Amino acid sequence: MNDGSFRVEMPGGVGAVGMYRMRLEGRRGLNARAERLFVTGNGGKDFPAFGVGVKAPVRLEWRNVPAVVSRRKALTVEWSGGAREGWVGILAVSRDGMEANATYCVASAKDVRFTVPAGLFGNLRGDGAEISVMSGNSEYSDGLHLMGVFVVKREVGVTE
């Protein structure tokens, strides 16, 4: 499409009741400068067929990716880009066998930095974790809550 948009056909399956999701990474025809994504879906058991437009997620750059995080020290996350009127989420997940632990913080995207408080990574297990920094925006249309999210994931070490 030449109007700054991209059209996506959602599969018929439902990830959760009333929730559709699709990874757009590497999609042919996806314009990185698209301003809106137009999404259509066949619906599901509890949700009728639909067609809506959502503001496209805005590329985010995580500027200070650490090699290691401490369970006891604060971590300042800095970014550029992202949806200025939206939010940035910081998610740390670790796995130890069958057990997984997570920490999640949210900041206003326009702040360009957020400090995860000391000790908040205290629940991370093992010696490694995956940290995701996400830029997102939300809007409502025809009774639907629509979110566009851009995610940067990195593996980091975890120390005391």
C-alpha distance (Angstrom), angle and dihedral (degrees) to the residues before:
residue distance angle dihedral
M1 . . .
N2 3.77 . .
D3 3.80 98.4 .
G4 3.84 97.6 81.1
S5 3.80 93.3 -92.7
F6 3.80 139.2 106.8
R7 3.80 127.7 -151.4
V8 3.82 121.0 -140.2
E9 3.81 126.5 -172.8
M10 3.80 108.8 -149.4
P11 3.80 118.2 -141.9
G12 3.81 118.0 -109.7
G13 3.82 93.5 -111.8
V14 3.77 123.4 98.3
G15 3.82 120.7 -137.5
A16 3.82 91.0 -158.2
V17 3.77 132.2 -14.0
G18 3.80 104.6 -57.7
M19 3.81 94.0 -5.4
Y20 3.79 125.1 114.8
R21 3.76 124.2 179.0
M22 3.76 135.9 177.3
R23 3.78 133.4 178.6
L24 3.80 110.0 -131.9
E25 3.80 97.6 -172.8
G26 3.80 111.6 127.9
R27 3.83 94.9 4.8
R28 3.79 113.9 156.7
G29 3.76 111.9 -114.4
L30 3.81 95.4 18.9
N31 3.78 108.1 140.9
A32 3.81 109.6 -147.9
R33 3.82 87.6 -147.3
A34 3.80 94.9 52.7
E35 3.80 110.1 137.4
R36 3.81 96.6 -162.0
L37 3.77 136.3 25.2
F38 3.79 117.0 -148.9
V39 3.77 110.6 -149.3
T40 3.79 127.2 -168.5
G41 3.78 126.6 -178.0
N42 3.77 139.0 -177.6
G43 3.79 92.1 -131.4
G44 3.76 126.2 -133.1
K45 3.77 144.1 -128.0
D46 3.81 94.8 -54.1
F47 3.80 100.5 21.1
P48 3.82 130.8 63.0
A49 3.81 125.0 -133.0
F50 3.81 111.5 -79.2
G51 3.79 146.1 -175.7
V52 3.82 120.4 -163.0
G53 3.78 141.3 153.3
V54 3.80 122.0 -127.1
K55 3.78 130.6 -172.0
A56 3.82 107.1 -100.3
P57 3.81 117.3 -113.3
V58 3.79 113.1 -101.8
R59 3.81 120.0 -125.8
L60 3.79 113.6 -103.0
E61 3.80 127.6 -160.8
W62 3.81 118.1 -154.0
R63 3.80 100.5 -144.7
N64 3.83 104.5 -169.2
V65 3.81 108.6 35.9
P66 3.83 108.5 178.0
A67 3.79 123.5 -141.8
V68 3.83 90.0 -144.7
V69 3.83 136.4 19.2
S70 3.79 125.5 -156.6
R71 3.79 124.8 -131.8
R72 3.82 88.2 -141.8
K73 3.82 105.9 37.7
A74 3.80 133.0 74.9
L75 3.81 117.9 -108.7
T76 3.80 122.1 -149.4
V77 3.80 112.7 -151.5
E78 3.82 116.7 -161.2
W79 3.80 126.7 -169.5
S80 3.76 143.0 172.5
G81 3.78 127.5 -153.1
G82 3.76 120.4 17.8
A83 3.77 127.8 123.7
R84 3.82 104.1 -49.5
E85 3.80 92.5 -155.5
G86 3.80 90.9 45.4
W87 3.79 137.4 66.6
V88 3.79 139.6 -93.5
G89 3.79 120.2 -140.2
I90 3.79 124.6 -160.8
L91 3.81 114.6 -158.0
A92 3.81 124.6 -178.9
V93 3.81 118.2 -172.4
S94 3.79 129.1 -179.9
R95 3.78 130.1 -178.3
D96 3.77 129.0 -155.5
G97 3.79 110.4 -179.8
M98 3.80 107.2 -55.9
E99 3.82 93.7 -15.6
A100 3.80 123.0 92.0
N101 3.80 127.4 -174.6
A102 3.78 129.1 -170.1
T103 3.79 143.2 -171.5
Y104 3.81 122.8 -162.0
C105 3.82 131.7 -172.1
V106 3.81 131.3 175.0
A107 3.80 129.2 -154.5
S108 3.79 137.0 173.8
A109 3.82 107.9 -91.2
K110 3.81 92.1 -134.5
D111 3.83 90.2 64.1
V112 3.87 90.6 72.2
R113 3.82 91.3 -155.9
F114 3.78 139.8 48.8
T115 3.79 130.5 -175.8
V116 3.78 114.7 -140.7
P117 3.84 102.0 -144.0
A118 3.80 121.2 -109.1
G119 3.79 112.3 -89.1
L120 3.80 95.7 20.8
F121 3.81 89.6 110.4
G122 3.83 88.8 52.2
N123 3.80 91.5 106.5
L124 3.83 94.3 57.5
R125 3.83 111.3 115.4
G126 3.77 130.0 -147.9
D127 3.78 126.0 5.5
G128 3.81 100.4 -63.3
A129 3.79 141.8 48.3
E130 3.78 141.0 178.6
I131 3.80 115.0 -122.6
S132 3.79 120.5 -164.5
V133 3.80 123.9 -167.5
M134 3.81 110.3 -163.5
S135 3.78 132.7 -169.6
G136 3.76 115.1 -157.6
N137 3.75 146.4 168.3
S138 3.77 130.6 -165.2
E139 3.76 134.8 -155.7
Y140 3.78 137.7 167.7
S141 3.79 124.4 -128.2
D142 3.80 129.3 168.9
G143 3.80 91.5 -14.5
L144 3.82 92.8 -50.3
H145 3.80 124.8 121.2
L146 3.81 105.1 -140.5
M147 3.79 124.9 -167.0
G148 3.78 131.2 -174.7
V149 3.81 113.0 -163.7
F150 3.82 131.4 -175.5
V151 3.84 112.4 -162.2
V152 3.83 132.3 -161.3
K153 3.85 113.3 -170.1
R154 3.79 127.4 -168.8
E155 3.81 135.1 175.0
V156 3.82 113.4 -130.6
G157 3.78 136.9 178.0
V158 3.81 120.7 -111.6
T159 3.82 124.0 -142.5
E160 3.77 136.0 172.6
